[in-house]
């Protein structure tokens, strides 16, 4: 199971890098950020597909999207100066709580 979560973690990192580069690509008008975006999404989807051999699709996607949202929001805040208000911070906290509940308490995670 460690390998599955490692692959999922790498998939999330690749997706976060791709999403962050997407902003810098300025609508795919800048070459290198566009290349990083396309390569990052390709790697992310490939690695996610490998995790689906072990994890149920809904669980893997819930973790992928939840962690990705929080990380992209953090990069937006620190990297691009996009501030988050209190409701946004509460929402992100709830997303983190949801990912923890799924991983710690759900019997659906083990395949």
Secondary structure, 3 states (H helix, E strand, C coil): CHHHHHHHHHHHHHHHHHHHHHHHCCCCCCHHHHHHHHHHHHHHHHHHHHHCCCCCHHHHHHHHHHHHHHHHHHHHHHHHCCCCCHHHHHHHHHHHHHHHHHHHHCCCCCC
